[in-house]
Amino acid sequence: TVGPPENIEVTPGEGSLIIRFSSPFDIPHTSTAYFWYYVYYWEEAGVQKVKGPFRSNSISLGNLKPFRVYCLQVQAQLLWNKSNVNGHLSNTSCYRIMADASTKLQQVILISVGAFSLMLVLAGACFFLVLKYRGLIKYWFHTPPSIPLQIEEYLKDPAQPILDALDKDSSPKDDVWDSVSIILFPEKEQEDVLQTH
C-alpha cells in the first residue's frame, strides 16, 4: 500500500491555495517507479473536484472564490512497471481564501457607491420632508417676537422718562427740507431754469 503524501503545508493566497508536500516514501533515482499526485478539493458543503496528475511536490489551485472556505485532500499514485498503485488520501484540511486585488477594489467601489447612494436617499428624504412640513418646521424654529430694549426698560420702570428723552433727541429741524426741481430745455434755447421751493 502507498500512504498519503507527508508534511503537507497549505498557504492560502489571493484567490488560490498553494500546496507543498513530500512523497510518501523515497524512490531511488535508478528506479523506473515515480509518483503522480492528485488534489481533491471542494468548497465547504460543495461538490468535490479533482486536479491532477502532477509530478511536482508543489501545486497551486487557482480561480477560487474569495472569502470562501475550501477543503482538500492530497493523494499519491505510484506508477511502476506499467502498473498503478493508488495511495491513501491525506487527512482533510480546510482553509479560507483571501481576496485578490480586483476583489478588494470591487469591495471598495461597492461600499463607496452604496454609501453615496444612501446619502442621496437620505438627502432626498429630508428635502421632501422639509417641503411637506414646511409650515410646521417654520413654527418650530421661528424665534418668538421680542420687545425692543428701550421699551423693555421703560416697562420695567415706567417712571423713567425714557420716551421723553427719545422725543427730545429727534429735533424738528431734522424734518425740514427744501424741494428742488431742475428743468432742462432743448439746447437751442440754451437756458436752464432752477426752481427752488
C-alpha positions as CSV (number, residue, x, y, z in Angstrom):
1,T,0.0,0.0,0.0
2,V,1.0,3.6,-0.6
3,G,0.4,6.0,2.2
4,P,-0.7,9.6,1.7
5,P,1.8,12.4,1.0
6,E,3.6,13.7,4.1
7,N,4.4,17.1,5.6
8,I,1.5,18.9,3.8
9,E,1.7,22.7,4.0
10,V,-1.0,24.8,2.5
11,T,-0.7,28.6,2.1
12,P,-3.9,30.5,1.3
13,G,-3.2,33.2,-1.3
14,E,-5.3,35.7,-3.2
15,G,-7.9,33.5,-4.8
16,S,-5.7,30.5,-4.6
17,L,-4.2,27.7,-2.4
18,I,-0.5,26.8,-2.7
19,I,0.1,23.2,-1.5
20,R,3.6,21.7,-0.7
21,F,4.2,18.2,0.5
22,S,6.7,15.4,0.4
23,S,6.4,11.9,-1.1
24,P,5.0,9.0,1.0
25,F,8.5,7.4,0.7
26,D,11.7,8.0,-1.2
27,I,12.2,6.2,-4.5
28,P,15.8,5.5,-5.7
29,H,16.9,7.6,-8.7
30,T,17.8,4.5,-10.7
31,S,14.3,3.1,-10.3
32,T,11.7,3.3,-13.1
33,A,8.9,4.0,-10.5
34,Y,7.6,7.5,-9.8
35,F,4.7,9.3,-8.2
36,W,1.7,11.2,-9.7
37,Y,-0.2,13.5,-7.3
38,Y,-3.9,14.4,-7.2
39,V,-5.6,17.1,-5.2
40,Y,-9.2,16.6,-4.3
41,Y,-10.8,20.0,-3.3
42,W,-14.2,21.4,-2.7
43,E,-15.9,24.4,-1.4
44,E,-17.3,23.8,2.0
45,A,-20.7,22.0,1.5
46,G,-20.0,22.0,-2.2
47,V,-19.1,19.5,-5.0
48,Q,-15.7,17.8,-4.9
49,K,-13.3,18.5,-7.8
50,V,-10.0,16.7,-8.7
51,K,-6.9,18.4,-10.1
52,G,-4.0,16.3,-11.4
53,P,-2.0,14.4,-12.1
54,F,1.1,16.4,-11.1
55,R,4.7,15.3,-10.9
56,S,5.7,18.3,-8.8
57,N,5.5,18.3,-5.0
58,S,4.2,21.9,-5.2
59,I,0.7,22.5,-6.5
60,S,-1.2,25.7,-6.9
61,L,-5.0,25.8,-7.1
62,G,-6.2,29.0,-8.7
63,N,-9.5,30.7,-9.6
64,L,-11.0,30.1,-6.1
65,K,-13.8,32.3,-4.8
66,P,-12.6,34.8,-2.2
67,F,-13.8,34.7,1.4
68,R,-14.9,31.1,1.0
69,V,-13.7,28.1,2.9
70,Y,-12.2,25.3,0.8
71,C,-11.3,21.8,2.0
72,L,-8.7,19.5,0.3
73,Q,-7.0,16.1,0.4
74,V,-3.9,15.0,-1.5
75,Q,-3.3,11.6,-2.9
76,A,-0.2,9.9,-4.3
77,Q,-0.3,7.3,-7.1
78,L,2.7,5.1,-7.6
79,L,3.5,4.2,-11.3
80,W,5.8,1.1,-11.5
81,N,6.3,-1.4,-14.3
82,K,3.3,-0.1,-16.2
83,S,1.0,-0.6,-13.2
84,N,-0.7,2.0,-11.0
85,V,-1.0,1.7,-7.2
86,N,-3.3,4.3,-5.7
87,G,-2.3,5.6,-2.4
88,H,-4.4,6.7,0.6
89,L,-5.9,10.2,0.8
90,S,-4.4,12.6,3.3
91,N,-6.4,14.0,6.2
92,T,-8.9,16.7,5.2
93,S,-7.8,20.2,5.9
94,C,-9.9,23.4,5.3
95,Y,-8.7,27.0,4.6
96,R,-10.3,30.4,4.0
97,I,-9.4,32.0,0.7
98,M,-8.2,35.6,0.8
99,A,-9.4,38.3,-1.6
100,D,-7.4,39.2,-4.6
101,A,-6.6,42.8,-5.6
102,S,-9.5,43.0,-8.0
103,T,-12.0,41.7,-5.4
104,K,-10.7,44.3,-2.9
105,L,-11.1,47.0,-5.5
106,Q,-14.7,45.8,-6.2
107,Q,-15.4,45.9,-2.5
108,V,-14.1,49.4,-2.1
109,I,-16.1,50.6,-5.1
110,L,-19.3,48.8,-4.0
111,I,-19.0,50.3,-0.5
112,S,-18.4,53.8,-1.8
113,V,-21.3,53.6,-4.3
114,G,-23.5,52.2,-1.5
115,A,-22.6,54.9,0.9
116,F,-23.1,57.6,-1.7
117,S,-26.5,56.2,-2.7
118,L,-27.5,56.1,0.9
119,M,-26.5,59.7,1.4
120,L,-28.5,60.7,-1.7
121,V,-31.6,58.8,-0.5
122,L,-31.3,60.4,3.0
123,A,-30.8,63.9,1.5
124,G,-33.8,63.4,-0.8
125,A,-36.0,62.1,2.0
126,C,-35.0,65.2,4.2
127,F,-35.7,67.5,1.2
128,F,-39.2,66.1,0.7
129,L,-40.0,66.1,4.4
130,V,-39.0,69.8,4.6
131,L,-41.2,70.6,1.6
132,K,-44.2,68.7,3.0
133,Y,-43.9,70.0,6.6
134,R,-42.6,73.5,5.8
135,G,-45.2,75.3,7.9
136,L,-44.6,73.0,10.9
137,I,-40.8,73.4,10.7
138,K,-41.2,77.2,10.4
139,Y,-43.3,77.1,13.5
140,W,-40.8,75.1,15.5
141,F,-37.7,77.1,14.5
142,H,-39.4,80.6,14.4
143,T,-38.0,82.9,17.1
144,P,-40.6,84.5,19.2
145,P,-41.2,88.2,18.7
146,S,-39.1,90.4,21.1
147,I,-39.7,93.8,22.6
148,P,-37.1,96.5,21.7
149,L,-34.6,97.1,24.5
150,Q,-35.7,100.7,25.2
151,I,-39.4,99.8,25.6
152,E,-38.5,96.8,27.8
153,E,-36.5,99.1,30.1
154,Y,-39.5,101.5,30.2
155,L,-41.9,98.7,31.0
156,K,-39.7,97.6,33.9
157,D,-39.6,101.2,35.3
158,P,-42.4,103.3,33.8
159,A,-41.4,106.3,36.0
160,Q,-38.2,106.7,34.0
161,P,-38.6,109.5,31.4
162,I,-37.0,107.5,28.5
163,L,-39.8,108.3,26.0
164,D,-39.4,112.0,26.7
165,A,-35.7,111.7,26.1
166,L,-36.2,109.9,22.8
167,D,-38.7,112.6,21.7
168,K,-36.2,115.4,22.6
169,D,-33.4,113.7,20.6
170,S,-35.4,114.0,17.4
171,S,-35.4,117.7,16.8
172,P,-38.0,119.3,14.4
173,K,-35.2,120.9,12.4
174,D,-34.2,117.5,11.0
175,D,-37.7,117.1,9.4
176,V,-37.4,120.4,7.4
177,W,-36.1,120.2,3.9
178,D,-36.3,122.1,0.6
179,S,-37.8,120.8,-2.5
180,V,-35.6,121.3,-5.6
181,S,-36.7,120.8,-9.2
182,I,-34.4,121.0,-12.2
183,I,-35.9,121.6,-15.6
184,L,-33.8,121.4,-18.8
185,F,-34.9,123.0,-22.1
186,P,-33.6,122.0,-25.5
187,E,-30.1,123.1,-26.4
188,K,-31.5,125.6,-28.9
189,E,-32.6,127.9,-26.2
190,Q,-29.5,127.4,-24.0
191,E,-31.5,128.0,-20.9
192,D,-31.6,126.2,-17.6
193,V,-34.1,127.1,-15.0
194,L,-33.8,126.2,-11.4
195,Q,-36.7,126.4,-9.2
196,T,-36.4,126.2,-5.5
197,H,-39.4,126.0,-3.2
